[in-house]
């Protein structure tokens, strides 16, 4: 029934009705490491995957199972895997189909931590990442060869906030046999990448999904719409015997259960071996966040639009970066892929450059100076000196970070109160800039 329900209903009901043991309406926290087997035969069947059930909470857990089902339903996918962080989700989504000697093609417009993972850590693993400018989708085709295993991008890239051309790049991937993995962290509810042709979705559930800044987690969601068998030569890890699991050929082993070879392999090999498991308590916390996610996203988007309009008219601001204000091709992509709002992130640059930006950050009173996004509270940060600090100046600019760039993650406070705090901080920064200029002139 979840296929016909709206997001507000899915977020409350998908994957669970009541606890079979107690009839509890709230999802219980199954805070256990292991699960009793019915018999030796039952245990054998679970370990050989002829039956599916609970074995050990590193691999699966009933609380996390509800969270996974709910997220899969929300995105229109067939199955999902909850992991310990967004970084783990990103890494595992690639490692599940690529190994040493392979490559992926990534958008340049990605979070600094993702860039560092791809450019450095994956390089150490022997996986090459080719960064291309997503303004022209054909750049993905041009960077593809026989060892390309995936395309990777962010729906609403942080911090550039240029909506990714999902439909166009997904179509190129379908033609060449390369799946598109979309990080939808900054755009839950307002974008469903599977509806535009994407094949895998990853999330940092730490952000808008949880929404309250209390828990760290990640999610990988399988659309079930990529034909791994058709492109068997490109994906030997799914189509050839897996020595780590008794020679299982994943596209064949799980066929009776549906098109879930990708996500099952991720669970029973990578999750089993690397152990990036989320805790049952965190899954419970994310379920609480999901229940109000559609309501919160409306407020995030509405407040962000109001804040962007205020900043655009402020004399101390030289540029405002917000998807709702893009025109031309970027405006078209925002209209095509975003539904019901343009997200809660707003970027801007100050006329006083880096020093004015620092004064602004240090003068905030209501707004938090935090390296995070998606909280109910409004957050601000200077990416060049924090989240993107490890990148070279050239790579920072490719990802949309300049020295004077400030990023706001707009919360759900009253917009007038947010503006009042921004206004006094901008005034302080402007006074500081004027004083510095006069001092230098004297």
N, C-alpha and C positions, 0 to 999 in steps of 0.2 A: 504493500500500500504506500510505501514511502515515495514511489516514483511520481505519484500525483500530488503529494503534499507540498505545501509552500515552506520556505526556509524557516519561518517562525514556528511552524508546527514540527518540522523535522528536528529542530534544535532541542525540542522538549520531549519528543516521543520515540524517535527512531532507535531501534535496537534493543528496546527494553519496555516492559509493561509493569512487571512486579517481580519481586524476588520469589522464586518457586518454593523456597523453604519457609518463608515468613510472611509473604504477601506485602513486604515493605515496598512502598511506592518509590522512595529515593533509592538510587543505586547504592548497594552496600560497598564498603571498602573491604575487599578481600585481601587483607594484609597477611599474606602467607607466602612462604617460599615454595612449597611443594604441595602436591595433591595426591590423595589416596587412590590407588588403583583398585578396580573391582576384582581383578584376578590377574594371574600371570599372563593369561591370554589377552586380557584387556591392555595390559602394559605393553605387550609385544605389538599389538595392533596400533597403538598410539605411536610407538617409536618407529614403526615402519610406514606410517602415514596411511595405512588402510582405514583407520578411524581417525577422526579429529577430536581433540579434547585437551584438557589441561594436564600438563606434566610438571612444569617448573616455571616460576614467575619471570625468569629471565626471558623466556620464549613466548609465553602467553599468560594472561591473567583475566579472570572474569570481569573485574572492574574496567581494565584496559580494553577488553573486548567490546564492551558497550560503547566506550569512547571511540574505538575504531569503527564500529558499525555506524555510529551517528555521523562521524566525519565523512565516511564513504557515501552515506546517503545524502548528506548536505551538498557534496560535490558531484553527485551522479556517478560515482565510481562503483566498482564491484567488490573491493576489499581494501583494507588499510592496515598499516603497521605503526603502532605508537612506539617512539624511541625517546631517548633521554634528552635530546636537544635538537634545535633546528640545524645546527652544524652536523650532528650525527645523521639527521635525515638527508641532508644534501650529500654528504660523503657516501652514505650507503646506497642512495639512489643511483649513483654512478658506479660504485664498486660492484653492484649487483650484476652489471652487464659489461664492465670494462676491466681489463687487467693490464699488466705491464706490456708495453708495446702498442696499446690502443690509444685512441685520442677521442676527445669530445670537442665540440665547438660551443663556446659560451659567448653570450652578450658581454660587451664591455660594461654595460650598465648594471652592476651588481654591488651588493653590500661588500664593504671592505674585508670582512672576515671571510666571505666566500672567495673573493679575489685572491687572498693570501693562501687559502686552502688549495685553490686550483693552480696558482702560479708557482707555489713552493712545495707544499706537502705532497700534492699529487705528483709533482715532478720527481720527488724522492721515491714515490711508489712506481715510477715508470709510466705513468699515465700522462700524456701530453694534453694540455688544454690550449686551444687556439681561440684567442679573443677576437671578436669581430664587432664592428659598429652595426647596431640593429636598425639604424635609420634606413638602411637598404636591406631588405630581407634576402636578396640574392647573395649577400656576403656569406650567408650560411651555406648556400649551395657551393660557392666557390672555394670554401675552406674544407669541404667534405672529400674524403677519399675512402678506400676500401676498409680502413681500420677505424673509421669514425663510428662510435657506438651511441652517441646521443647529442642532442642540442640542449642547451641549458639557458634559462633566462628568468628574470623576475617580471611578474605582471606589472607591478607598479614599482619601478626600480628606486631604491633608496641609495643616494639622495637625489638623483637627477629628476625623478618623477615624470619621465617620458614613458607613456604606456607602450608595452611591447607589442609588436605586430604578430599576435598569436596565430591568427588565421593563415596568414601568408607563410610563416615559417613552418607551421604544422603541415601545410600542403606540400611544401618542399620536402619535408621529412617523409611524408607518405610516399612521395614519388621515388625517393632515393632509398627508402627503407631505414630511416633514422628516427627514433622516437623523440618527441619534444617533452622535456621535463620543465615544468613551470613552478617556480617558487611564488606561491600566492599569499605569502605572509601579510603583506600590506593591503590586500584587497579581498578579504573574506566577505561573503554575502554579495558585495557589489560586482564581483566577477566570478564566473564559473568557467575556468579555462577549458574543461572538457567540452563544453558547449561550442567552443571555437576551434576544436580539433586537437588540443593538447592530449598527451598520452599518459603522463605521470604528473602528479602534483606533490610538492613538498611544502611543509609548513614549519615555521618556528611557532609552536602553539604557546610559547612563552608570551607572545605579543597579544594580538587582539582576541584570539581564542580564549585564553585565560582571562586577560583583560584587567587583572587587578595587581599585577606585579608580584605575585606570590610564588609562582612555580615555573620551573624550566622544563621544557619538553619539545618534542618534534613529532611530525607525522609524515608518512609516505602513503599516498593514495594511488591505487591502480585503476585506470579507467576500464581496462579489459578490452580496449578498442584497437590495440596494436597487434598485428599478426606476426608473432615471433617466429613461427614455423615457416612462414613464407620467406623470411629473410634469415634462414638457418645459418648460412655461411657467415653472416655478420654477427650472429649471436650464439657462438658455440657454448657459452656458459649455460644457456637454457635448452640447447638442442643436442648436446653430446653428453655421454655418461658423466655424472658428477662423482669423482672418487671420494668426496667428503661425505657422500650420502648413499653408499652401497651401489654406486653406478646409476642412480636415478637420472632419467632424462625428464626434465621438469615439464616441458610442454606436453609430454605423454602421461607422466605420472599423475597429474592433477586434472586431466581432461574431463573425467566424469563430473568434477565439481564446478566446471566452468572455466572461463578464460582468466585464471588467477596464477599462472605459472610464475610470473615476475614477482608478485608479492609473497607467494609461498616460499620461493627460493630465498628471498630477503629474510624471511622470518626464521626458517629452519637451518640456514647456513650462516649468513652474516650475523643475525641477531644472536644465534646460538654461540658463534665463535668469538665475536667481538664484544658481546655483552652490553650493548648500549641500551639497556632496558629502562623504561620509565617506571617509577614506583606506582603502586596502586593508589596511594594517597594523592599523588600528583594527577593521575588520571581522573580521580574523583573531583579534584579542584577544577580541572579543565571542563568536566561535565557541568559544573556549576556555572562556569563562564559561558559555555555554549548556550545555556538557557536564555541568557539575555543578550547574546551577540547581535541578533538582528536589530534589537532596540538600540543598543549602544552604537552600532555602526551608523544608524540614522543621525544620532546626535554628534558623533565624531565628524561626519561629513558636513552636517549643517554648520557646526561651529567652525570647522576649518574653512569653509567658504566665506563665512563672516570675517574671520581673522585675515584671510588673504585679501579681501577687499579693503579692510582697514589698512593693512601694510602697504598696499598698492598706492594709497593716497598719502602716505607719510613722507615728508620731505627728506628724512634721513635714509630712506630705502632706495637703492638704485635698481633693484630687480626683485620681483616676486616669482617664485617657481611653484606652481600649483596646477594640477591637471585640468581643473575647471577653467583655467585662464589660457590654456594653450590654443593656438589657432593653426590654420593650415593642416598639414598632414598629422601633426601631433594632436590637434583638436579632433580630427576625424577618428583617429585611433581611440582616443578617450571616449568618444561618443559610441564607437562600435563595441568596445569591450567592457565599459563600466556602466552599470545599471543601478540607479537609485542613489548616486552620489559619486564624488571624485576622491574619496579617501580622507584620512585624517592627518596626512602629512603636508606640511607647508615649509618651503625653503625660501630664504631671502638673503640678499647681500646688502651690506651697509656702505654708505659713501665713505666712511672713515676707515674701511679696510679691517685688518686683523685686530688692531688695537681697539677700535670702536666695538668690534664683536666681543672681545674679551670683557670690556667694561659693561656691555649690555648683559652678558651672561652673569657676571658677578653682581649686578644690580637687581636681578630678579628676586622677588620675594614670595609670590604665590607659585609661580612656575618652578618646577624642579629641574636641576641640572643633573641629568641622568643619561647613561648610555643604554637606552632602551626605547622602544616605541610601543604603542598599543595600550598603554595604561588608561584607566579611567581619568587619571590626573594628566594635566598638560606638562610636557617635558620639553626641554631644550638642550641642544648640544652644539659644539663647534667641531664638525667632523674632521677637519684637517689636522687637528691636534689630538684627536681621540680615536674614533672608530676607523678612520682611514690613515692614521699616522704611519703605519708600517709600509704604505705604498709610496713609491717615488712621486715627485711632483708631477711628472708626466702622466703616470698612471692615475693619480688623483684627479687630474683634469679630464682624463678619459672617462672616469666614472662620475663626473659632474661636480667634483669638490674643488672649490677655490679657497684661497686663504680667508676671505671674508664671509664665507657661506655659513649661515646659521640654519639648523633644522629644528622645526617645531613638530612634536607629536601632539596634536591638539586633543585635549580631553573632553569630558562631558560636563565640566563646570558651566556656570552661567557665562555666556560669551562676553557680557559686559565686564565681568570681573577679570577674565583673562586679558581683555583689551586694556583695562586699567593698569594691570601689572606690566604688560608690554610697553605701554605708553610711558610709564615712569622710568623704566629701564632704558628706553630709547632716548628719553630726555637726558638721563645721566650720561649716556654714551655720547650724545651730541655736545653736552657741556664739556665733557672730558676732551673731546676732539678739538673744540674751539680753544680751550685752555692750552692744550699742547701746541697748537698752531701759533698762538700768540706768544707763548714762551719761547718757541723756536725763533720767531721773528725778532723778539727782543734781544 
